[in-house]
């Protein structure tokens, strides 16, 4: 087991009706003026907005309303929000939504304490030194951003989608009410299921020996997500299924399932190029396409791990006469599950061909300046090969 640092300070309030506590929670921390950041307005249609505003008003909290977060959140909106925070003297940024709203809120919070563009952090030119605190009311089980130190943003000018980690924008608190996910449609529920699984799978498949406890935690989480995800797709108002997915979302990306392991998130980096180029590609849908292709390309270079995954998560026994058989069946089972929950597993299903493969591979390697480490190091040609397998 490698040395590691595990730090998960987010104060989580979990369960039914908990979003009504937001005013008291903000007041507890001593904040009186906040920015409320959310997406396209669905929270106004389903009543969440009114409930949150009432709770904040009852607690005497002044609110600056700032909607507009969208899938693959944009740098231009972040910079606008950060400017408002500076002008209005905002003390905390409260995100109501899923990963897009949360990541956008995190970037706004960092930008409010920085004189330049937050793209400096995404492009690794600089590192944050301060940020406004961030609070979350979660409405979508997917990204795990409610407890993570990561944020991903898209720069519309250069078509790059990049993420970075900073403890400065890890949420101060997260309110997680599974009931708020009842209205999430089948497609977005499926996207969330894939994203939750991938945050754990990418840690699980990194080459790091002697982590049996971390492995067991990851395998248990994956099995529970498969079971709960299947139930939530069939019965959207199944509270226990929605609750298990929501808690799994948080645990999959707060670093717990990577303790002692070398975390690389290679598939996420490949997907960022895909949805950075094709903005209509939902992150979870991109991952459901990329992972099977990546796994098919690299499994021989970490065969024992892929065999263990097949056995422990999918109950596929190892064949001593054919060591690769179980590994292959595990990949096939994962791809089949993605398809069963309505996720695409090939680029052609989204109308995407091979015309931008070279461009995406060049961007992913920073125009030849880096090789993606992992089970098999990936340069430009290897990345193109994986995209081809995903066709």
C-alpha positions in Angstrom: 0.0 0.0 0.0 1.3 3.4 -0.9 1.4 6.3 1.5 -1.7 8.5 1.2 -3.4 11.6 2.7 -7.1 11.2 3.2 -9.0 14.5 3.9 -12.8 14.6 3.7 -13.9 17.6 5.8 -17.3 18.2 4.1 -20.2 18.4 6.6 -22.9 16.1 5.1 -26.5 16.3 6.1 -28.3 13.3 4.5 -31.9 12.3 4.2 -35.5 13.2 3.6 -36.5 16.9 3.7 -33.0 18.0 4.7 -32.8 20.8 2.1 -35.2 22.7 4.3 -32.3 23.0 6.8 -30.1 25.1 4.5 -30.9 28.4 6.1 -30.0 27.1 9.6 -26.9 25.5 8.3 -25.7 28.7 6.5 -26.5 30.7 9.6 -24.6 28.3 11.8 -21.5 29.0 9.9 -22.0 32.8 10.4 -22.7 33.8 6.8 -25.4 36.4 6.0 -24.9 37.1 2.2 -24.6 34.3 -0.3 -24.8 33.6 -4.0 -27.3 30.9 -5.0 -26.0 29.2 -8.1 -28.0 26.7 -10.2 -28.7 25.5 -13.7 -31.3 26.1 -16.3 -34.3 26.5 -14.0 -35.6 23.0 -13.3 -35.4 23.7 -9.6 -38.0 26.4 -10.1 -40.3 24.0 -11.8 -40.1 21.3 -9.2 -40.4 23.5 -6.1 -36.8 23.1 -4.8 -36.0 26.8 -5.5 -38.9 28.1 -3.5 -38.2 25.8 -0.6 -34.5 26.8 -0.5 -35.3 30.5 -0.7 -37.8 30.3 2.1 -35.4 28.5 4.3 -32.7 31.1 3.6 -35.1 34.0 4.1 -36.4 32.6 7.4 -32.8 32.5 8.6 -32.2 36.1 7.5 -29.8 35.2 4.7 -29.5 37.7 1.9 -29.4 35.9 -1.5 -27.9 37.0 -4.9 -29.5 34.8 -7.5 -27.2 33.5 -10.2 -28.5 30.7 -12.5 -27.3 29.5 -15.9 -25.0 26.6 -15.1 -25.1 24.0 -17.9 -23.7 20.6 -18.7 -20.0 20.9 -19.3 -19.9 24.2 -17.4 -18.3 27.2 -19.1 -15.5 29.5 -18.1 -17.4 32.6 -19.3 -20.2 32.0 -16.8 -17.6 31.4 -14.0 -15.9 34.7 -14.7 -19.2 36.5 -14.7 -20.2 34.9 -11.4 -16.8 35.7 -9.8 -17.1 39.3 -10.8 -20.6 39.5 -9.1 -19.2 37.9 -6.0 -16.5 40.6 -5.8 -18.9 43.5 -6.4 -21.6 42.2 -4.0 -19.4 41.1 -1.2 -20.6 37.5 -1.3 -19.5 35.4 1.7 -20.5 31.9 0.4 -21.5 30.3 -2.9 -24.3 27.8 -2.6 -24.8 25.4 -5.5 -28.1 23.7 -6.0 -27.9 21.0 -8.6 -25.5 18.3 -9.8 -21.9 18.2 -10.8 -22.1 21.0 -13.4 -23.6 23.5 -11.0 -21.2 22.5 -8.2 -18.1 22.6 -10.3 -19.2 26.0 -11.7 -19.8 27.2 -8.1 -16.4 26.0 -7.1 -14.7 27.9 -9.9 -16.7 31.0 -9.0 -15.6 30.7 -5.4 -12.0 30.5 -6.4 -12.3 33.3 -9.0 -13.9 35.6 -6.4 -10.5 35.5 -4.5 -8.3 35.8 -7.6 -7.5 38.8 -9.8 -6.9 36.8 -13.0 -8.8 34.1 -14.9 -9.5 30.7 -13.1 -8.3 29.1 -16.3 -4.8 29.7 -14.9 -5.6 26.9 -12.4 -7.3 24.6 -14.9 -4.2 24.9 -17.2 -1.9 24.3 -14.2 -0.2 27.7 -14.6 -0.9 28.6 -11.0 -2.5 27.1 -8.0 -5.3 28.6 -5.9 -4.4 30.2 -2.6 -7.9 31.2 -1.4 -11.6 30.8 -2.2 -15.0 31.6 -0.8 -16.6 28.7 1.0 -18.9 26.5 -1.1 -22.1 24.8 0.0 -24.1 22.3 -1.9 -27.7 21.1 -2.1 -27.4 18.0 -4.3 -30.1 17.2 -6.9 -28.2 14.6 -9.0 -26.2 11.6 -8.0 -23.3 11.5 -10.3 -20.1 13.5 -10.1 -19.3 13.2 -6.4 -18.4 16.9 -6.6 -20.3 17.5 -3.4 -17.5 16.0 -1.4 -14.5 16.2 -3.8 -11.6 18.6 -4.2 -12.0 18.6 -8.0 -13.6 20.9 -10.4 -13.9 20.7 -14.2 -14.6 23.5 -16.6 -14.7 24.1 -20.4 -13.0 27.0 -22.0 -15.2 27.8 -25.0 -12.4 29.8 -26.8 -10.0 26.9 -27.2 -12.4 23.9 -26.8 -10.5 22.5 -23.9 -12.1 20.8 -20.9 -9.8 20.6 -17.9 -10.0 19.8 -14.3 -7.9 20.4 -11.2 -7.9 19.7 -7.5 -7.8 22.2 -4.7 -8.8 21.9 -1.0 -9.7 25.5 -1.2 -12.9 24.8 -3.1 -13.9 21.4 -1.5 -17.4 22.0 -0.2 -17.8 23.2 3.4 -21.2 21.4 3.6 -23.4 19.2 1.5 -27.1 18.6 1.9 -28.1 15.3 0.3 -31.8 14.5 0.0 -32.4 11.5 -2.2 -36.0 12.7 -2.8 -34.7 15.6 -4.9 -33.5 13.1 -7.5 -36.9 11.5 -8.1 -37.6 13.7 -11.1 -34.2 13.0 -12.7 -35.0 11.4 -16.0 -33.8 7.9 -17.2 -30.9 9.2 -19.3 -29.5 11.5 -16.6 -29.9 8.8 -14.0 -27.9 6.5 -16.3 -25.2 9.1 -16.8 -25.0 9.5 -13.1 -24.7 5.7 -12.5 -21.8 5.5 -15.0 -20.0 8.5 -13.5 -20.2 7.1 -10.0 -18.9 3.7 -11.2 -16.1 5.3 -13.2 -14.8 7.4 -10.3 -14.2 4.1 -8.4 -13.2 2.0 -11.4 -10.5 4.4 -12.4 -9.0 4.2 -8.9 -9.5 0.4 -8.8 -7.6 -0.2 -12.1 -4.6 1.9 -11.3 -1.5 -0.3 -10.7 -1.0 -0.3 -6.9 -0.4 -3.6 -5.1 -1.5 -4.6 -1.6 -4.6 -2.6 -1.0 -7.1 -5.3 0.0 -9.3 -3.1 2.2 -9.5 -0.4 -0.4 -10.2 -3.0 -3.0 -13.1 -4.5 -1.0 -14.6 -1.0 -0.4 -14.5 -0.3 -4.1 -15.9 -3.7 -5.1 -18.8 -3.3 -2.6 -19.6 0.2 -3.8 -19.6 -1.0 -7.5 -21.9 -3.9 -6.7 -24.3 -1.6 -4.8 -24.4 0.9 -7.6 -25.2 -1.8 -10.1 -28.1 -3.0 -7.9 -29.4 0.4 -6.9 -29.0 1.8 -10.4 -31.1 -1.0 -11.9 -33.8 -0.3 -9.3 -33.7 3.4 -9.8 -34.1 3.1 -13.5 -37.1 0.8 -13.1 -38.7 2.7 -10.2 -37.5 6.4 -10.1 -39.2 7.0 -6.7 -37.6 4.1 -4.9 -36.1 6.0 -2.0 -33.6 3.3 -0.9 -32.2 2.9 -4.4 -31.9 6.7 -4.8 -30.3 7.0 -1.4 -27.7 4.3 -2.1 -26.8 6.0 -5.4 -26.5 9.4 -3.7 -24.3 8.1 -0.9 -22.2 6.2 -3.4 -21.8 9.3 -5.5 -20.1 11.0 -2.5 -18.0 8.1 -1.5 -16.8 7.4 -5.0 -15.0 10.7 -5.4 -14.1 11.9 -1.9 -10.8 9.8 -2.3 -12.0 6.9 -0.1 -11.9 4.3 -2.8 -8.4 5.4 -3.9 -6.6 5.2 -0.5 -3.2 3.7 -0.9 -3.5 3.6 -4.7 -2.0 5.6 -7.5 -5.0 7.5 -8.9 -4.8 8.6 -12.6 -8.3 8.9 -14.0 -7.1 8.2 -17.6 -10.6 7.5 -19.0 -11.8 10.9 -17.6 -9.0 12.6 -19.4 -10.0 10.9 -22.7 -13.6 11.8 -22.1 -12.8 15.4 -21.4 -11.4 15.7 -24.9 -14.6 14.1 -26.3 -17.1 16.3 -24.6 -14.8 19.3 -24.9 -14.9 18.8 -28.7 -18.6 17.8 -28.8 -20.4 19.8 -26.3 -23.6 17.8 -26.7 -22.0 14.7 -25.2 -23.0 14.3 -21.5 -20.1 13.4 -19.3 -21.5 10.1 -18.2 -22.5 9.1 -21.7 -18.9 9.8 -22.9 -17.5 7.6 -20.1 -19.8 4.8 -21.0 -18.3 4.8 -24.5 -14.7 5.4 -23.5 -14.3 2.8 -20.7 -15.1 -0.4 -22.6 -12.8 0.7 -25.4 -10.0 1.6 -23.0 -10.4 -1.6 -21.0 -10.3 -3.7 -24.2 -7.1 -1.9 -25.2 -5.2 -2.2 -21.8 -6.6 -5.3 -19.9 -3.7 -7.6 -20.8 -1.3 -5.1 -19.1 -3.2 -5.6 -15.7 -4.8 -9.0 -16.2 -4.9 -10.0 -12.6 -6.8 -6.8 -11.7 -9.3 -7.2 -14.5 -9.8 -10.9 -13.5 -10.4 -9.8 -9.9 -12.9 -7.2 -11.0 -14.8 -9.8 -13.1 -15.0 -12.2 -10.1 -15.8 -9.8 -7.3 -18.2 -7.4 -9.1 -19.8 -9.6 -11.7 -19.4 -13.1 -10.2 -17.5 -14.4 -13.2 -15.2 -17.2 -12.1 -11.6 -17.4 -13.3 -10.8 -20.0 -16.0 -7.4 -21.5 -15.2 -7.1 -22.8 -18.8 -7.8 -19.4 -20.2 -6.6 -16.6 -17.9 -8.0 -13.9 -20.2 -11.5 -15.3 -20.4 -12.8 -13.8 -17.1 -11.2 -10.4 -17.7 -12.9 -10.2 -21.1 -16.2 -11.3 -19.7 -16.0 -8.6 -17.0 -15.5 -5.9 -19.6 -18.4 -7.3 -21.7 -20.6 -7.4 -18.6 -19.8 -3.8 -17.8 -20.6 -2.7 -21.3 -23.8 -4.7 -21.3 -24.9 -3.0 -18.0 -24.2 0.4 -19.5 -26.4 -0.5 -22.4 -29.2 -1.9 -20.2 -29.5 1.4 -18.3 -29.8 3.3 -21.6 -26.2 4.5 -22.1 -24.4 4.7 -25.4 -21.4 2.4 -25.8 -20.2 3.5 -29.2 -19.4 6.9 -30.7 -21.5 6.0 -33.7 -24.6 6.0 -31.5 -24.0 9.7 -31.0 -23.3 10.4 -34.7 -19.6 10.9 -34.0 -17.0 9.7 -36.6 -13.3 9.6 -36.7 -12.8 13.1 -38.1 -11.5 14.7 -34.9 -9.6 11.8 -33.4 -6.2 13.2 -34.2 -7.1 16.7 -32.9 -8.5 15.2 -29.6 -5.4 13.0 -29.2 -3.1 16.0 -29.7 -4.9 18.0 -27.1 -4.9 15.2 -24.7 -1.2 14.8 -24.9 -0.7 18.6 -24.7 0.5 18.5 -28.3 3.0 15.8 -27.7 4.4 17.2 -24.4 3.1 14.4 -22.2 2.3 10.7 -22.1 -0.7 9.6 -20.1 0.6 7.1 -17.5 -1.4 4.0 -16.5 -1.8 0.3 -17.1 -0.3 1.1 -20.5 1.2 4.5 -21.1 -0.8 6.3 -23.8 0.7 8.6 -26.3 -1.0 10.2 -29.3 -1.3 7.0 -31.4 -2.5 4.9 -28.5 -5.3 7.4 -27.7 -6.3 7.4 -31.4 -6.4 3.6 -31.3 -8.8 3.7 -28.3 -11.1 6.2 -29.9 -11.2 3.9 -33.0 -12.2 1.0 -30.7 -15.0 3.2 -29.4 -16.4 3.7 -32.9 
